């Protein structure tokens, strides 16, 4: 994408923030609250949200923004290559909150396994596909790719490569 291909919506800008959750800026996007949590406060904010009734982690994934560095973020939030995205639910209040954590290439973040045990497989998948490490995870090994696989297939700089197709009964 060149600068001339960018629309007004894609132009780098800051979103003014007036609301915070546990000291982190919040923005409304598509009818959902998104909290921008610094990586170093990630576990503490999750513990506070758990105490607030967000007892279910519905999803944990990541996005590689290698080619989209000028995305819109609230003031004070510095865009990094990766963004960890965590969706938490409060079943009592029937509310959902999304956490967005900016991570540089090679940066690790705390594991949520002790707080939300269901994140065990989700964190392994993010590790396997993006190469993001989770400190304190009980078994941070590949879950989708073979153990000897090199690289992380969902990174934007990962080569697509080529695997030859072999048909049963065809001559080699």
N, CA and C atoms as a LAMMPS dump frame, in Angstrom:
ITEM: TIMESTEP
0
ITEM: NUMBER OF ATOMS
516
ITEM: BOX BOUNDS ff ff ff
-5.0000000000000000e+02 5.0000000000000000e+02
-5.0000000000000000e+02 5.0000000000000000e+02
-5.0000000000000000e+02 5.0000000000000000e+02
ITEM: ATOMS id mol type element x y z
1 1 1 N 0.837 -1.163 0
2 1 2 C 0 0 0
3 1 3 C 0.889 1.235 0
4 2 1 N 0.666 2.133 -0.906
5 2 2 C 1.421 3.372 -0.952
6 2 3 C 0.627 4.458 -0.247
7 3 1 N 1.283 5.605 -0.005
8 3 2 C 0.594 6.712 0.656
9 3 3 C -0.61 7.185 -0.144
10 4 1 N -0.532 7.119 -1.464
11 4 2 C -1.648 7.567 -2.291
12 4 3 C -2.834 6.606 -2.201
13 5 1 N -2.591 5.353 -1.783
14 5 2 C -3.664 4.373 -1.642
15 5 3 C -4.41 4.528 -0.318
16 6 1 N -3.847 5.268 0.622
17 6 2 C -4.468 5.402 1.935
18 6 3 C -5.687 6.313 1.861
19 7 1 N -6.743 5.914 2.532
20 7 2 C -7.928 6.751 2.618
21 7 3 C -7.842 7.576 3.887
22 8 1 N -8.803 8.452 4.059
23 8 2 C -8.822 9.274 5.27
24 8 3 C -8.93 8.385 6.503
25 9 1 N -9.655 7.278 6.402
26 9 2 C -9.829 6.345 7.501
27 9 3 C -8.5 5.715 7.909
28 10 1 N -7.573 5.542 6.942
29 10 2 C -6.298 4.877 7.215
30 10 3 C -5.196 5.841 7.65
31 11 1 N -5.47 7.13 7.627
32 11 2 C -4.453 8.109 7.946
33 11 3 C -4.025 7.986 9.4
34 12 1 N -2.702 7.981 9.672
35 12 2 C -2.242 7.881 11.059
36 12 3 C -2.78 9.047 11.877
37 13 1 N -3.396 8.729 12.992
38 13 2 C -3.911 9.76 13.867
39 13 3 C -4.101 9.188 15.255
40 14 1 N -4.309 10.07 16.21
41 14 2 C -4.591 9.649 17.569
42 14 3 C -6.068 9.862 17.847
43 15 1 N -6.619 8.988 18.653
44 15 2 C -7.998 9.115 19.066
45 15 3 C -7.993 9.73 20.453
46 16 1 N -8.693 10.872 20.658
47 16 2 C -8.725 11.446 22.002
48 16 3 C -9.451 10.504 22.965
49 17 1 N -8.892 10.329 24.142
50 17 2 C -9.447 9.404 25.117
51 17 3 C -9.887 10.177 26.339
52 18 1 N -11.12 9.934 26.776
53 18 2 C -11.606 10.574 27.986
54 18 3 C -11.94 9.551 29.064
55 19 1 N -12.044 8.285 28.69
56 19 2 C -12.408 7.219 29.62
57 19 3 C -11.199 6.302 29.81
58 20 1 N -11.021 5.826 31.045
59 20 2 C -9.974 4.841 31.31
60 20 3 C -10.568 3.694 32.127
61 21 1 N -9.965 2.528 32.007
62 21 2 C -10.299 1.361 32.824
63 21 3 C -9.008 0.916 33.481
64 22 1 N -8.974 0.954 34.797
65 22 2 C -7.785 0.594 35.57
66 22 3 C -6.552 1.343 35.055
67 23 1 N -6.743 2.628 34.723
68 23 2 C -5.647 3.487 34.298
69 23 3 C -5.244 3.352 32.843
70 24 1 N -5.966 2.566 32.063
71 24 2 C -5.635 2.346 30.654
72 24 3 C -6.679 3.027 29.764
73 25 1 N -6.223 3.64 28.658
74 25 2 C -7.18 4.315 27.766
75 25 3 C -8.171 3.351 27.127
76 26 1 N -9.403 3.818 26.981
77 26 2 C -10.48 3.012 26.41
78 26 3 C -11.036 3.736 25.194
79 27 1 N -11.323 2.969 24.162
80 27 2 C -12.004 3.524 22.999
81 27 3 C -13.204 2.65 22.663
82 28 1 N -14.222 3.253 22.091
83 28 2 C -15.395 2.511 21.626
84 28 3 C -15.202 2.218 20.156
85 29 1 N -15.289 0.957 19.789
86 29 2 C -15.171 0.551 18.39
87 29 3 C -16.248 -0.465 18.095
88 30 1 N -17.079 -0.153 17.12
89 30 2 C -18.136 -1.064 16.687
90 30 3 C -18.993 -1.515 17.865
91 31 1 N -19.292 -0.589 18.769
92 31 2 C -20.146 -0.886 19.91
93 31 3 C -19.485 -1.686 21.014
94 32 1 N -18.162 -1.789 20.982
95 32 2 C -17.457 -2.568 21.995
96 32 3 C -16.318 -1.744 22.59
97 33 1 N -16.135 -1.894 23.897
98 33 2 C -15.027 -1.2 24.557
99 33 3 C -13.721 -1.931 24.29
100 34 1 N -12.722 -1.167 23.897
101 34 2 C -11.375 -1.702 23.694
102 34 3 C -10.436 -0.965 24.628
103 35 1 N -9.779 -1.701 25.5
104 35 2 C -8.859 -1.129 26.485
105 35 3 C -7.441 -1.368 25.999
106 36 1 N -6.657 -0.312 25.899
107 36 2 C -5.264 -0.404 25.447
108 36 3 C -4.366 -0.532 26.674
109 37 1 N -3.861 -1.745 26.864
110 37 2 C -3.099 -2.071 28.068
111 37 3 C -1.615 -2.148 27.742
112 38 1 N -0.768 -1.427 28.477
113 38 2 C 0.681 -1.594 28.285
114 38 3 C 1.092 -3.017 28.667
115 39 1 N 2.047 -3.577 27.952
116 39 2 C 2.469 -4.962 28.177
117 39 3 C 2.887 -5.208 29.627
118 40 1 N 3.536 -4.246 30.245
119 40 2 C 4.011 -4.437 31.617
120 40 3 C 2.87 -4.435 32.643
121 41 1 N 1.696 -3.9 32.289
122 41 2 C 0.545 -3.87 33.204
123 41 3 C -0.495 -4.933 32.853
124 42 1 N -0.227 -5.728 31.838
125 42 2 C -1.192 -6.68 31.288
126 42 3 C -1.77 -7.621 32.351
127 43 1 N -0.937 -8.308 33.102
128 43 2 C -1.41 -9.261 34.092
129 43 3 C -2.152 -8.563 35.223
130 44 1 N -1.653 -7.416 35.675
131 44 2 C -2.323 -6.679 36.755
132 44 3 C -3.709 -6.204 36.335
133 45 1 N -3.834 -5.704 35.108
134 45 2 C -5.138 -5.243 34.615
135 45 3 C -6.089 -6.428 34.482
136 46 1 N -5.597 -7.567 34.004
137 46 2 C -6.445 -8.757 33.887
138 46 3 C -6.918 -9.229 35.256
139 47 1 N -6.037 -9.174 36.253
140 47 2 C -6.452 -9.546 37.615
141 47 3 C -7.535 -8.603 38.131
142 48 1 N -7.382 -7.323 37.862
143 48 2 C -8.39 -6.345 38.289
144 48 3 C -9.715 -6.579 37.573
145 49 1 N -9.659 -6.874 36.286
146 49 2 C -10.89 -7.147 35.542
147 49 3 C -11.547 -8.44 36.02
148 50 1 N -10.755 -9.422 36.392
149 50 2 C -11.298 -10.653 36.959
150 50 3 C -12.056 -10.337 38.249
151 51 1 N -11.447 -9.499 39.081
152 51 2 C -12.112 -9.084 40.32
153 51 3 C -13.387 -8.287 40.036
154 52 1 N -13.444 -7.617 38.892
155 52 2 C -14.635 -6.854 38.488
156 52 3 C -15.721 -7.736 37.884
157 53 1 N -15.47 -9.039 37.766
158 53 2 C -16.495 -9.944 37.261
159 53 3 C -16.245 -10.509 35.88
160 54 1 N -15.124 -10.164 35.266
161 54 2 C -14.794 -10.72 33.949
162 54 3 C -14.097 -12.065 34.154
163 55 1 N -14.902 -13.111 34.375
164 55 2 C -14.385 -14.416 34.747
165 55 3 C -14.144 -15.348 33.574
166 56 1 N -14.44 -14.912 32.361
167 56 2 C -14.272 -15.79 31.203
168 56 3 C -13.426 -15.12 30.138
169 57 1 N -12.392 -15.82 29.684
170 57 2 C -11.608 -15.364 28.539
171 57 3 C -12.155 -16.102 27.322
172 58 1 N -12.868 -15.367 26.47
173 58 2 C -13.512 -15.973 25.306
174 58 3 C -12.536 -16.179 24.16
175 59 1 N -11.518 -15.336 24.076
176 59 2 C -10.606 -15.419 22.946
177 59 3 C -9.3 -14.718 23.274
178 60 1 N -8.223 -15.238 22.745
179 60 2 C -6.907 -14.628 22.856
180 60 3 C -6.197 -14.915 21.542
181 61 1 N -5.822 -13.871 20.832
182 61 2 C -5.156 -14.036 19.543
183 61 3 C -4.199 -12.865 19.332
184 62 1 N -3.621 -12.788 18.155
185 62 2 C -2.686 -11.704 17.847
186 62 3 C -2.875 -11.251 16.406
187 63 1 N -2.337 -10.069 16.119
188 63 2 C -2.361 -9.5 14.774
189 63 3 C -0.954 -9.003 14.477
190 64 1 N -0.472 -9.256 13.267
191 64 2 C 0.821 -8.738 12.825
192 64 3 C 0.556 -7.513 11.955
193 65 1 N 0.93 -6.346 12.441
194 65 2 C 0.731 -5.092 11.728
195 65 3 C 1.998 -4.637 11.01
196 66 1 N 2.784 -5.564 10.518
197 66 2 C 4.045 -5.24 9.856
198 66 3 C 3.871 -4.178 8.767
199 67 1 N 2.838 -4.289 7.962
200 67 2 C 2.634 -3.377 6.832
201 67 3 C 1.64 -2.264 7.13
202 68 1 N 1.154 -2.171 8.359
203 68 2 C 0.147 -1.166 8.693
204 68 3 C 0.533 -0.444 9.983
205 69 1 N 1.654 0.237 9.935
206 69 2 C 2.185 0.883 11.139
207 69 3 C 1.43 2.155 11.511
208 70 1 N 0.702 2.748 10.583
209 70 2 C 0.026 4.011 10.841
210 70 3 C -1.419 3.863 11.252
211 71 1 N -1.753 2.827 11.991
212 71 2 C -3.143 2.636 12.386
213 71 3 C -3.543 3.604 13.487
214 72 1 N -4.834 3.793 13.64
215 72 2 C -5.374 4.727 14.607
216 72 3 C -5.363 4.122 16.006
217 73 1 N -4.714 4.827 16.923
218 73 2 C -4.643 4.403 18.32
219 73 3 C -4.877 5.618 19.205
220 74 1 N -5.301 5.406 20.447
221 74 2 C -5.482 6.535 21.363
222 74 3 C -4.167 7.254 21.653
223 75 1 N -4.283 8.487 22.085
224 75 2 C -3.104 9.27 22.46
225 75 3 C -2.316 8.532 23.537
226 76 1 N -1.012 8.522 23.382
227 76 2 C -0.139 7.882 24.359
228 76 3 C 0.12 6.405 24.097
229 77 1 N -0.609 5.795 23.175
230 77 2 C -0.391 4.39 22.84
231 77 3 C 0.503 4.336 21.611
232 78 1 N 1.646 3.69 21.747
233 78 2 C 2.615 3.613 20.664
234 78 3 C 2.404 2.311 19.892
235 79 1 N 2.183 2.439 18.593
236 79 2 C 1.968 1.268 17.746
237 79 3 C 3.239 0.421 17.678
238 80 1 N 3.056 -0.883 17.81
239 80 2 C 4.149 -1.832 17.674
240 80 3 C 3.78 -2.811 16.561
241 81 1 N 4.699 -3.676 16.215
242 81 2 C 4.441 -4.623 15.134
243 81 3 C 3.276 -5.562 15.451
244 82 1 N 3.249 -6.116 16.662
245 82 2 C 2.214 -7.077 17.029
246 82 3 C 1.227 -6.464 18.003
247 83 1 N 0.003 -6.972 17.927
248 83 2 C -1.012 -6.584 18.894
249 83 3 C -1.664 -7.855 19.41
250 84 1 N -1.567 -8.071 20.705
251 84 2 C -2.246 -9.177 21.356
252 84 3 C -3.669 -8.711 21.642
253 85 1 N -4.658 -9.516 21.277
254 85 2 C -6.063 -9.151 21.448
255 85 3 C -6.725 -10.197 22.336
256 86 1 N -7.299 -9.73 23.453
257 86 2 C -7.918 -10.617 24.424
258 86 3 C -9.355 -10.153 24.652
259 87 1 N -10.309 -11.057 24.509
260 87 2 C -11.717 -10.755 24.755
261 87 3 C -12.157 -11.414 26.05
262 88 1 N -12.585 -10.589 27.008
263 88 2 C -13.049 -11.078 28.297
264 88 3 C -14.548 -10.85 28.424
265 89 1 N -15.233 -11.767 29.12
266 89 2 C -16.678 -11.664 29.309
267 89 3 C -17.035 -11.629 30.787
268 90 1 N -18.021 -10.787 31.098
269 90 2 C -18.668 -10.813 32.405
270 90 3 C -20.053 -11.37 32.16
271 91 1 N -20.264 -12.617 32.538
272 91 2 C -21.548 -13.264 32.306
273 91 3 C -22.634 -12.678 33.203
274 92 1 N -22.28 -12.239 34.402
275 92 2 C -23.252 -11.647 35.311
276 92 3 C -23.808 -10.332 34.757
277 93 1 N -22.907 -9.489 34.224
278 93 2 C -23.331 -8.18 33.709
279 93 3 C -23.65 -8.214 32.217
280 94 1 N -23.401 -9.36 31.583
281 94 2 C -23.609 -9.512 30.139
282 94 3 C -22.834 -8.447 29.37
283 95 1 N -21.535 -8.363 29.704
284 95 2 C -20.649 -7.386 29.074
285 95 3 C -19.407 -8.084 28.526
286 96 1 N -18.882 -7.492 27.476
287 96 2 C -17.639 -7.966 26.859
288 96 3 C -16.673 -6.783 26.848
289 97 1 N -15.41 -7.089 27.058
290 97 2 C -14.379 -6.054 26.967
291 97 3 C -13.201 -6.641 26.195
292 98 1 N -12.624 -5.829 25.337
293 98 2 C -11.489 -6.278 24.527
294 98 3 C -10.233 -5.567 25.033
295 99 1 N -9.179 -6.338 25.245
296 99 2 C -7.881 -5.773 25.614
297 99 3 C -6.989 -5.811 24.388
298 100 1 N -6.284 -4.704 24.146
299 100 2 C -5.346 -4.618 23.024
300 100 3 C -3.983 -4.257 23.594
301 101 1 N -3.017 -5.146 23.406
302 101 2 C -1.676 -4.978 23.971
303 101 3 C -0.679 -4.9 22.826
304 102 1 N 0.059 -3.794 22.747
305 102 2 C 1.061 -3.597 21.699
306 102 3 C 2.352 -4.298 22.114
307 103 1 N 2.911 -5.105 21.194
308 103 2 C 4.144 -5.84 21.477
309 103 3 C 5.129 -5.681 20.324
310 104 1 N 6.364 -5.383 20.665
311 104 2 C 7.42 -5.307 19.653
312 104 3 C 7.86 -6.727 19.291
313 105 1 N 8.503 -6.86 18.156
314 105 2 C 9.027 -8.158 17.728
315 105 3 C 10.024 -8.66 18.774
316 106 1 N 9.832 -9.871 19.266
317 106 2 C 10.713 -10.452 20.27
318 106 3 C 10.301 -10.155 21.701
319 107 1 N 9.305 -9.316 21.894
320 107 2 C 8.847 -8.984 23.245
321 107 3 C 7.899 -10.07 23.748
322 108 1 N 8.031 -10.434 25.014
323 108 2 C 7.134 -11.433 25.604
324 108 3 C 6.158 -10.739 26.547
325 109 1 N 5.158 -11.485 26.961
326 109 2 C 4.128 -10.954 27.854
327 109 3 C 3.77 -12.055 28.85
328 110 1 N 3.197 -11.666 29.976
329 110 2 C 2.833 -12.639 31.008
330 110 3 C 1.72 -13.562 30.532
331 111 1 N 1.759 -14.794 30.982
332 111 2 C 0.714 -15.762 30.668
333 111 3 C -0.5 -15.52 31.56
334 112 1 N -1.685 -15.734 31.003
335 112 2 C -2.923 -15.632 31.775
336 112 3 C -3.387 -16.987 32.304
337 113 1 N -2.581 -18.023 32.113
338 113 2 C -2.995 -19.381 32.449
339 113 3 C -3.458 -19.536 33.893
340 114 1 N -2.755 -18.957 34.855
341 114 2 C -3.137 -19.106 36.263
342 114 3 C -4.476 -18.444 36.566
343 115 1 N -4.8 -17.375 35.835
344 115 2 C -6.041 -16.636 36.041
345 115 3 C -7.184 -17.214 35.205
346 116 1 N -6.887 -17.526 33.955
347 116 2 C -7.855 -18.096 33.011
348 116 3 C -7.244 -19.374 32.418
349 117 1 N -7.457 -20.544 33.032
350 117 2 C -6.823 -21.775 32.554
351 117 3 C -7.148 -22.126 31.096
352 118 1 N -8.273 -21.661 30.589
353 118 2 C -8.647 -21.972 29.2
354 118 3 C -7.733 -21.299 28.178
355 119 1 N -6.895 -20.374 28.614
356 119 2 C -5.978 -19.703 27.685
357 119 3 C -4.768 -20.557 27.336
358 120 1 N -4.631 -21.716 27.959
359 120 2 C -3.459 -22.565 27.715
360 120 3 C -3.268 -22.842 26.229
361 121 1 N -4.29 -23.324 25.565
362 121 2 C -4.179 -23.647 24.137
363 121 3 C -4.12 -22.384 23.279
364 122 1 N -4.843 -21.34 23.659
365 122 2 C -4.839 -20.097 22.873
366 122 3 C -3.457 -19.449 22.867
367 123 1 N -2.795 -19.437 24.026
368 123 2 C -1.449 -18.875 24.094
369 123 3 C -0.461 -19.717 23.292
370 124 1 N -0.626 -21.02 23.324
371 124 2 C 0.249 -21.892 22.524
372 124 3 C 0.061 -21.623 21.03
373 125 1 N -1.183 -21.397 20.616
374 125 2 C -1.443 -21.119 19.207
375 125 3 C -0.806 -19.799 18.783
376 126 1 N -0.916 -18.767 19.616
377 126 2 C -0.285 -17.479 19.307
378 126 3 C 1.23 -17.634 19.26
379 127 1 N 1.789 -18.409 20.165
380 127 2 C 3.227 -18.676 20.147
381 127 3 C 3.611 -19.392 18.854
382 128 1 N 2.85 -20.405 18.483
383 128 2 C 3.141 -21.217 17.306
384 128 3 C 3.024 -20.406 16.014
385 129 1 N 1.973 -19.635 15.882
386 129 2 C 1.696 -18.929 14.626
387 129 3 C 2.414 -17.585 14.493
388 130 1 N 2.675 -16.898 15.626
389 130 2 C 3.27 -15.559 15.583
390 130 3 C 4.647 -15.47 16.247
391 131 1 N 4.991 -16.415 17.105
392 131 2 C 6.27 -16.371 17.797
393 131 3 C 6.258 -15.5 19.041
394 132 1 N 5.086 -15.15 19.546
395 132 2 C 4.983 -14.34 20.766
396 132 3 C 5.065 -15.287 21.966
397 133 1 N 5.976 -14.989 22.902
398 133 2 C 6.18 -15.834 24.081
399 133 3 C 5.352 -15.335 25.259
400 134 1 N 4.918 -16.284 26.081
401 134 2 C 4.128 -15.986 27.271
402 134 3 C 4.905 -16.465 28.488
403 135 1 N 5.371 -15.517 29.289
404 135 2 C 6.147 -15.835 30.486
405 135 3 C 5.276 -16.541 31.515
406 136 1 N 5.752 -17.685 32.021
407 136 2 C 5.029 -18.434 33.041
408 136 3 C 4.037 -19.436 32.487
409 137 1 N 3.994 -19.618 31.181
410 137 2 C 3.087 -20.614 30.593
411 137 3 C 3.593 -22.015 30.94
412 138 1 N 2.701 -22.95 31.309
413 138 2 C 3.16 -24.271 31.755
414 138 3 C 3.729 -25.171 30.66
415 139 1 N 3.367 -24.943 29.386
416 139 2 C 3.844 -25.829 28.319
417 139 3 C 3.85 -25.068 26.99
418 140 1 N 4.721 -24.097 26.862
419 140 2 C 4.745 -23.254 25.669
420 140 3 C 5.479 -23.973 24.537
421 141 1 N 4.762 -24.892 23.885
422 141 2 C 5.289 -25.648 22.752
423 141 3 C 4.325 -25.486 21.584
424 142 1 N 4.752 -25.889 20.416
425 142 2 C 3.896 -25.803 19.235
426 142 3 C 2.632 -26.631 19.436
427 143 1 N 1.548 -26.151 18.834
428 143 2 C 0.277 -26.847 18.964
429 143 3 C -0.314 -27.195 17.595
430 144 1 N 0 -26.417 16.562
431 144 2 C -0.531 -26.659 15.219
432 144 3 C 0.527 -27.167 14.245
433 145 1 N 1.72 -26.65 14.343
434 145 2 C 2.797 -27.02 13.429
435 145 3 C 3.665 -28.102 14.066
436 146 1 N 4.371 -28.898 13.247
437 146 2 C 5.28 -29.91 13.807
438 146 3 C 6.368 -29.244 14.66
439 147 1 N 6.837 -29.959 15.66
440 147 2 C 7.856 -29.411 16.579
441 147 3 C 9.105 -28.912 15.859
442 148 1 N 9.49 -29.548 14.75
443 148 2 C 10.709 -29.146 14.048
444 148 3 C 10.458 -28.065 12.99
445 149 1 N 9.259 -27.517 12.923
446 149 2 C 8.923 -26.484 11.934
447 149 3 C 9.707 -25.217 12.228
448 150 1 N 10.219 -24.587 11.191
449 150 2 C 10.958 -23.332 11.359
450 150 3 C 10.072 -22.167 10.964
451 151 1 N 10.007 -21.156 11.806
452 151 2 C 9.232 -19.961 11.513
453 151 3 C 7.837 -19.994 12.105
454 152 1 N 7.107 -18.925 11.83
455 152 2 C 5.77 -18.738 12.382
456 152 3 C 4.852 -18.292 11.245
457 153 1 N 3.982 -19.175 10.767
458 153 2 C 3.231 -18.974 9.528
459 153 3 C 2.313 -17.752 9.444
460 154 1 N 1.85 -17.174 10.539
461 154 2 C 0.95 -16.025 10.437
462 154 3 C 1.67 -14.677 10.504
463 155 1 N 2.988 -14.702 10.536
464 155 2 C 3.737 -13.453 10.45
465 155 3 C 3.689 -12.952 9.005
466 156 1 N 3.59 -11.651 8.845
467 156 2 C 3.485 -11.065 7.499
468 156 3 C 4.769 -11.242 6.687
469 157 1 N 5.911 -11.453 7.349
470 157 2 C 7.17 -11.624 6.623
471 157 3 C 7.515 -13.107 6.415
472 158 1 N 6.601 -14.011 6.72
473 158 2 C 6.819 -15.434 6.557
474 158 3 C 6.576 -15.81 5.097
475 159 1 N 7.532 -16.474 4.493
476 159 2 C 7.408 -16.894 3.101
477 159 3 C 6.342 -17.976 2.976
478 160 1 N 5.511 -17.867 1.954
479 160 2 C 4.455 -18.864 1.77
480 160 3 C 5.027 -20.235 1.468
481 161 1 N 6.144 -20.262 0.768
482 161 2 C 6.776 -21.532 0.47
483 161 3 C 5.942 -22.379 -0.465
484 162 1 N 6.33 -23.628 -0.557
485 162 2 C 5.622 -24.523 -1.462
486 162 3 C 5.801 -25.958 -0.978
487 163 1 N 4.71 -26.672 -0.887
488 163 2 C 4.745 -28.075 -0.512
489 163 3 C 4.234 -28.865 -1.702
490 164 1 N 5.056 -29.761 -2.242
491 164 2 C 4.601 -30.528 -3.41
492 164 3 C 3.442 -31.452 -3.044
493 165 1 N 2.471 -31.551 -3.942
494 165 2 C 1.327 -32.423 -3.741
495 165 3 C 1.664 -33.803 -4.295
496 166 1 N 1.45 -34.818 -3.509
497 166 2 C 1.711 -36.18 -3.937
498 166 3 C 0.378 -36.932 -4
499 167 1 N 0.113 -37.519 -5.162
500 167 2 C -1.132 -38.259 -5.336
501 167 3 C -0.864 -39.75 -5.156
502 168 1 N -1.776 -40.409 -4.479
503 168 2 C -1.657 -41.842 -4.247
504 168 3 C -1.72 -42.576 -5.595
505 169 1 N -0.785 -43.45 -5.835
506 169 2 C -0.773 -44.242 -7.047
507 169 3 C -0.114 -43.558 -8.241
508 170 1 N 0.275 -42.293 -8.101
509 170 2 C 0.933 -41.589 -9.214
510 170 3 C 2.413 -41.952 -9.238
511 171 1 N 2.977 -41.998 -10.432
512 171 2 C 4.414 -42.27 -10.525
513 171 3 C 5.186 -41.046 -10.066
514 172 1 N 6.283 -41.285 -9.364
515 172 2 C 7.053 -40.183 -8.804
516 172 3 C 7.887 -39.505 -9.838
